[in-house]
Amino acid sequence: MKTATKHYREKTWNVVVGCSRVSAGCDPCYAIGECQRMSGNPAITKKHGVNPYLALVQIKNGKMDFSGKLHFFEDRLEAPLKVKQPTVWFVNSLSDMYHPEVSLDTLKRIFEVMNRADRHIFDILTKRADRMAGLSDKLTWTPNIWQGVTFEGIPENMAAGQRKAVLSRIPALREHPANVKFISFEPLIGPIPPDLDLTGIDWAFFGGESHPTISEARPMELQWLRDGIALCESHGCKPHVKQLGTAWAAANGNWRPKDKAGKDSLPWPEDLRPYAIHSLREVTPDDLSGRPTVDQPPLGAPPCSNCGLGDTLEG
C-alpha cells in the first residue's frame, strides 16, 4: 500500500470500501469521488479482473453518489501486520466500519488484525453510533484502537429525525469501551449545542467543509468553532483545529491550489492558531506508539494538499 509522505493520518487501511449517506455531514463526501477515481484505475482492474469500485457509485439526480454497495478486499486484510514501523492508520476512509452491510464476522476479522498489530494505532470514525454501540461488547478493544464519531453540528434546517440521530452519537461514544475516544466536528456546518456532555471524551478536531467547488462549500462560522473549543476545554477534552474550510479560505483570499480548505494556520485569527494540528501523530501518546512524537511542521507551514484523504495506490 503506497502512500504519500505526509498525511493527517499516516496510512489508510481500506479493507472495506463503499458507503451510503446518513446525515448532512455526508453531503458532499470525498469518498464518492475517490471511489469513482479508483473505478478507472487500470492496476486495480488488472489485479481483480473486474474493478470492484465500479459497483460502488452511481448517478443519482444528475450527480455522482454512493450506490449503497460495499466491497471487502480479502487481500488487504493483513496489510498492517506487514508494516513494522508503528503507524497511525485510518480504518476504512472510503466507508463506515459500522455500515449495516459490514457483517459481524467481517468486523471480527478486522479487529483480530488490529488486536495483533498492537504496535500500530487504528483510528475508527463513524456516523453510525447506534450500531457501534450495539456491537461494542462483541469485539475486542485493545488500547491501540481509537473510536470516534462525527458530529457536524445542528444546522437550522436539519430534519427532526436526523437531528435526533446526530445528537445520539456523542452519548453513545461516552459509554463506549474504547480506551481513547474522540469526536470529529468536521465538516462543522451548524452550531454545537452548548449542553453537549463531553465527559470522558479524550480529544476532538474541528474543520470547515472542504469542497472542490467554492460556491457550493458550506461555511463554518468561526463562532461555532470558538464555542466548540470552549465546550471541549470545559470538559477536559483537548480541542484541535484541522482547517477553516473552503468557504473561509475563498472569502479571506487564502484559497490556493495547494490549500483549498484553509489548512495553513498562518492567516487564521490569532486566537485559533494555537489549536492548529497537522497530523494525528501530534495527539498520539508515546506509550501507545512505542516511539517518540515526531517533529511536526512549524505553525503556518504549508500543509499537505490531501491531508486525511489517504491517497493510496489502491484506495
Secondary structure, 3 states (H helix, E strand, C coil): CCCCCCCCCCEEECCEECCCCCCHHHCCCHHHHHHHHHCCCHHHHHHHCCCHHHHCEEEECCEEEECCCCEECHHHCCHHHHCCCCCEEEECCCCCCCCCCCCHHHHHHHHHHHHHCCCCEEEEEECCHHHHHHHHHHCCCCCCEEEEEECCCCCCCCCHHHHHHHHCHHHHHHCCCCCEEEEEECCCCCCCCCCCCCCCCCEEEEECCCCCCHHHCCCCCHHHHHHHHHHHHHCCCEEEEEECCHHHHHHCCCCECCECCCCCCCCCCCCCHHHECCCHHHHCCHHHHCCCCCCCCCCCCCCCCCCCCCCCCCC
